[in-house]
Amino acid sequence: METNGNHRYRKFKNAAMNVLSVGCAVLVISPLGFILFYLLRQGVQALSWEFFTKLPAPVGQTGGGMADGLRDFSSRLIGMGKKVSGWRRSSGGWKKSARRH
């Protein structure tokens, strides 16, 4: 059976370690938060509709957009989702394949 003093000491030690853990987590994550805030603050000004819909510029030219990258990313994401969910392409279109165990 535990004594009352031992129980109080363990509760104090638990609370101190919780405070220390949260403090260390904040200390580690705060620089990442500052970097993210700085990038968002500086980068939002550069975003425009043309940036997302324009094709990339040739090497050496300024400007250009992300249309190819966004199209490729979205098609791969949809393809992976269909693969994971079990959809397959057949002669009649997309069909749900039978699950094999």
C-alpha positions as a LaTeX table, in Angstrom:
\begin{tabular}{lrrr}
\hline
Residue & $x$ (\AA) & $y$ (\AA) & $z$ (\AA) \\
\hline
Met1 & 0.00 & 0.00 & 0.00 \\
Glu2 & 1.32 & 3.43 & $-0.94$ \\
Thr3 & 1.84 & 6.16 & 1.55 \\
Asn4 & 0.22 & 9.54 & 1.07 \\
Gly5 & 3.59 & 11.28 & 0.75 \\
Asn6 & 4.77 & 8.93 & $-2.00$ \\
His7 & 1.53 & 9.46 & $-3.91$ \\
Arg8 & 1.90 & 13.26 & $-3.71$ \\
Tyr9 & 5.52 & 13.04 & $-4.88$ \\
Arg10 & 4.55 & 10.86 & $-7.87$ \\
Lys11 & 1.73 & 13.24 & $-8.84$ \\
Phe12 & 4.11 & 16.23 & $-8.59$ \\
Lys13 & 6.73 & 14.43 & $-10.66$ \\
Asn14 & 4.10 & 13.51 & $-13.26$ \\
Ala15 & 2.90 & 17.13 & $-13.53$ \\
Ala16 & 6.49 & 18.43 & $-13.77$ \\
Met17 & 7.34 & 15.99 & $-16.56$ \\
Asn18 & 4.14 & 16.93 & $-18.42$ \\
Val19 & 5.07 & 20.62 & $-18.21$ \\
Leu20 & 8.63 & 19.80 & $-19.34$ \\
Ser21 & 7.35 & 17.72 & $-22.27$ \\
Val22 & 4.96 & 20.43 & $-23.46$ \\
Gly23 & 7.68 & 23.06 & $-23.06$ \\
Cys24 & 10.12 & 21.04 & $-25.16$ \\
Ala25 & 7.47 & 20.44 & $-27.83$ \\
Val26 & 6.71 & 24.16 & $-28.03$ \\
Leu27 & 10.42 & 24.96 & $-28.14$ \\
Val28 & 10.97 & 22.57 & $-31.06$ \\
Ile29 & 7.84 & 23.43 & $-33.05$ \\
Ser30 & 7.89 & 27.23 & $-32.64$ \\
Pro31 & 10.75 & 27.83 & $-35.15$ \\
Leu32 & 8.85 & 25.74 & $-37.69$ \\
Gly33 & 5.76 & 27.85 & $-37.05$ \\
Phe34 & 7.73 & 31.06 & $-37.56$ \\
Ile35 & 9.16 & 29.72 & $-40.84$ \\
Leu36 & 5.70 & 28.68 & $-42.05$ \\
Phe37 & 4.25 & 32.07 & $-41.10$ \\
Tyr38 & 7.06 & 33.88 & $-42.93$ \\
Leu39 & 6.61 & 31.76 & $-46.07$ \\
Leu40 & 2.86 & 32.26 & $-46.08$ \\
Arg41 & 3.18 & 36.01 & $-45.52$ \\
Gln42 & 5.73 & 36.42 & $-48.31$ \\
Gly43 & 4.25 & 33.83 & $-50.66$ \\
Val44 & 0.57 & 34.82 & $-50.65$ \\
Gln45 & 1.45 & 37.98 & $-52.56$ \\
Ala46 & 2.85 & 35.89 & $-55.45$ \\
Leu47 & $-0.24$ & 33.68 & $-55.85$ \\
Ser48 & $-2.61$ & 34.45 & $-58.69$ \\
Trp49 & $-5.03$ & 32.59 & $-60.92$ \\
Glu50 & $-2.45$ & 32.62 & $-63.74$ \\
Phe51 & 0.08 & 30.88 & $-61.49$ \\
Phe52 & $-2.22$ & 27.86 & $-61.19$ \\
Thr53 & $-3.53$ & 27.78 & $-64.79$ \\
Lys54 & $-0.50$ & 28.81 & $-66.87$ \\
Leu55 & 1.96 & 26.29 & $-68.29$ \\
Pro56 & 5.54 & 26.39 & $-67.01$ \\
Ala57 & 7.87 & 28.83 & $-68.77$ \\
Pro58 & 10.90 & 27.50 & $-70.69$ \\
Val59 & 14.22 & 27.38 & $-68.87$ \\
Gly60 & 15.75 & 30.83 & $-68.53$ \\
Gln61 & 12.48 & 32.77 & $-68.81$ \\
Thr62 & 10.68 & 34.28 & $-65.87$ \\
Gly63 & 7.05 & 33.62 & $-65.09$ \\
Gly64 & 5.15 & 30.47 & $-65.82$ \\
Gly65 & 2.72 & 28.44 & $-63.82$ \\
Met66 & 1.90 & 25.13 & $-62.24$ \\
Ala67 & $-0.77$ & 23.75 & $-64.58$ \\
Asp68 & 1.19 & 20.62 & $-65.57$ \\
Gly69 & 2.22 & 19.84 & $-62.02$ \\
Leu70 & $-1.28$ & 20.24 & $-60.62$ \\
Arg71 & $-2.79$ & 18.10 & $-63.39$ \\
Asp72 & $-0.23$ & 15.33 & $-62.90$ \\
Phe73 & $-0.56$ & 15.44 & $-59.11$ \\
Ser74 & $-4.35$ & 15.26 & $-59.21$ \\
Ser75 & $-4.40$ & 12.42 & $-61.76$ \\
Arg76 & $-1.90$ & 10.41 & $-59.70$ \\
Leu77 & $-3.86$ & 11.06 & $-56.51$ \\
Ile78 & $-7.10$ & 9.91 & $-58.16$ \\
Gly79 & $-5.32$ & 6.87 & $-59.61$ \\
Met80 & $-3.93$ & 5.87 & $-56.23$ \\
Gly81 & $-7.35$ & 6.33 & $-54.65$ \\
Lys82 & $-8.94$ & 4.06 & $-57.25$ \\
Lys83 & $-6.19$ & 1.48 & $-56.80$ \\
Val84 & $-6.62$ & 1.43 & $-53.04$ \\
Ser85 & $-10.41$ & 1.31 & $-53.22$ \\
Gly86 & $-10.40$ & $-1.53$ & $-55.76$ \\
Trp87 & $-11.64$ & 0.20 & $-58.92$ \\
Arg88 & $-10.22$ & $-1.10$ & $-62.19$ \\
Arg89 & $-10.50$ & $-0.09$ & $-65.83$ \\
Ser90 & $-12.10$ & $-2.59$ & $-68.17$ \\
Ser91 & $-13.48$ & $-2.47$ & $-71.70$ \\
Gly92 & $-16.81$ & $-1.24$ & $-70.37$ \\
Gly93 & $-15.36$ & 1.56 & $-68.23$ \\
Trp94 & $-14.51$ & 1.68 & $-64.55$ \\
Lys95 & $-15.72$ & $-1.25$ & $-62.45$ \\
Lys96 & $-15.37$ & $-2.24$ & $-58.84$ \\
Ser97 & $-13.24$ & $-5.36$ & $-58.69$ \\
Ala98 & $-14.01$ & $-8.25$ & $-56.35$ \\
Arg99 & $-11.99$ & $-8.21$ & $-53.17$ \\
Arg100 & $-9.50$ & $-11.02$ & $-52.85$ \\
His101 & $-8.51$ & $-12.13$ & $-49.38$ \\
\hline
\end{tabular}
